[in-house]
C-alpha cells in the first residue's frame, strides 16, 4: 500500500478535532455547573432540621388556665354573694343588680354638665386626678432631691431626721386647715394636703437607697476624682432608682386615698365631693359605684407604676 493511500485511510479513520473540543468544553461547563449546584445545595442539605416546639398537652394547658382564672372568679362570686345577703338583710342598702342598673345609667353620660355642682362622674374623676397630679408632682420635685441630699451628707441627715420623724406620723387631713388658712381656697388646700402626704415616702426611700450604695462605688469615684454631679448621675441615680420608684408607688397610693377625704371636706368638683353629695341625696347605690371607681383608678395607677419599676429593674435588663 502506498503512503498516499495510508495517509488517506488514517485521515478517514481519525474524527475531526474541532467538534470533540466543543463537546469537551460543554461537558466541562456542565460538570462545573453540577459542581456549583452541588456545592450550593450542600449546606442546605447539611443544615439540621428545626426541632419541633414542645407543646404541653391540652389537659395541662386547660388546668393552667383554670388555676389562674378560677380563684379570682371565686373571690368575685364570694363578694357578690355577701353583698346580696347584706342587701337583703339591710333596708335601703342596694343589691348588686340595682347597683349595676345605676352604673349603666351613670356611665351612659359620664361627662354631662348642668352647673358647677352638678357634673358627671367623669369630670369628678378628672378633677381628682388633676389635684393628685399637681400635689404628687411637686412632692416628687422636692422630695427626691432632698432624699439624695439626706442620704449623701451625714450633716443633713442628722439635722432633718428629727423633723421628719416628728412630722411624718401626722395625719394628712390635719394639714388641711393649714392649707385653707394659707391659700384661702379649697383647691390649693387639697393640693397642699396631697403634697404633704406624698413627700415622706419619696424622701425616706430615696435616702435609704443612697445609703445602701456599696462603699466600693464611692471609692472608685474618689479615685477617678469625679465631680459631685457625676457621682449623682452616673453612680447614685442608677443604684437608687429601684428605691426611688418604690417610694413613688407608695406616695401615689397614699395621695389617691387622701384626696377623697380632702374633697369631702373642701367641696367643689372631685370624686370625694361626688360621694358626699350623693350621700346627701340618699343615693347609696351611687356611693357603692364610687367605691368601685376609686378602687379601680387606684389599682390602675399602682399597676402603671409597677410596670415602670419592672422596666427599670436591673433584673429585667
Residue, then its C-alpha position, 0 to 999 in steps of 0.5 A: x500500500x502506498x503512503x498516499x493511500x495510508x495517509x488517506x485511510x488514517x485521515x478517514x479513520x481519525x474524527x475531526x478535532x474541532x467538534x470533540x473540543x466543543x463537546x469537551x468544553x460543554x461537558x466541562x461547563x456542565x460538570x462545573x455547573x453540577x459542581x456549583x449546584x452541588x456545592x450550593x445545595x450542600x449546606x442546605x442539605x447539611x443544615x439540621x432540621x428545626x426541632x419541633x416546639x414542645x407543646x404541653x398537652x391540652x389537659x395541662x394547658x386547660x388546668x393552667x388556665x383554670x388555676x389562674x382564672x378560677x380563684x379570682x372568679x371565686x373571690x368575685x362570686x364570694x363578694x357578690x354573694x355577701x353583698x346580696x345577703x347584706x342587701x337583703x338583710x339591710x333596708x335601703x342598702x342596694x343589691x348588686x343588680x340595682x347597683x349595676x342598673x345605676x352604673x349603666x345609667x351613670x356611665x351612659x353620660x359620664x361627662x354631662x354638665x348642668x352647673x358647677x355642682x352638678x357634673x358627671x362622674x367623669x369630670x369628678x374623676x378628672x378633677x381628682x386626678x388633676x389635684x393628685x397630679x399637681x400635689x404628687x408632682x411637686x412632692x416628687x420635685x422636692x422630695x427626691x432631691x432632698x432624699x439624695x441630699x439626706x442620704x449623701x451628707x451625714x450633716x443633713x441627715x442628722x439635722x432633718x431626721x428629727x423633723x421628719x420623724x416628728x412630722x411624718x406620723x401626722x395625719x394628712x387631713x390635719x394639714x388641711x386647715x393649714x392649707x385653707x388658712x394659707x391659700x384661702x381656697x379649697x383647691x390649693x388646700x387639697x393640693x397642699x394636703x396631697x403634697x404633704x402626704x406624698x413627700x415622706x415616702x419619696x424622701x425616706x426611700x430615696x435616702x435609704x437607697x443612697x445609703x445602701x450604695x456599696x462603699x466600693x462605688x464611692x471609692x472608685x469615684x474618689x479615685x477617678x476624682x469625679x465631680x459631685x454631679x457625676x457621682x449623682x448621675x452616673x453612680x447614685x441615680x442608677x443604684x437608687x432608682x429601684x428605691x426611688x420608684x418604690x417610694x413613688x408607688x407608695x406616695x401615689x397610693x397614699x395621695x389617691x386615698x387622701x384626696x377623697x377625704x380632702x374633697x369631702x371636706x373642701x367641696x367643689x368638683x372631685x370624686x370625694x365631693x361626688x360621694x358626699x353629695x350623693x350621700x346627701x341625696x340618699x343615693x347609696x347605690x351611687x356611693x357603692x359605684x364610687x367605691x368601685x371607681x376609686x378602687x379601680x383608678x387606684x389599682x390602675x395607677x399602682x399597676x402603671x407604676x409597677x410596670x415602670x419599676x419592672x422596666x427599670x429593674x436591673x433584673x429585667x435588663 
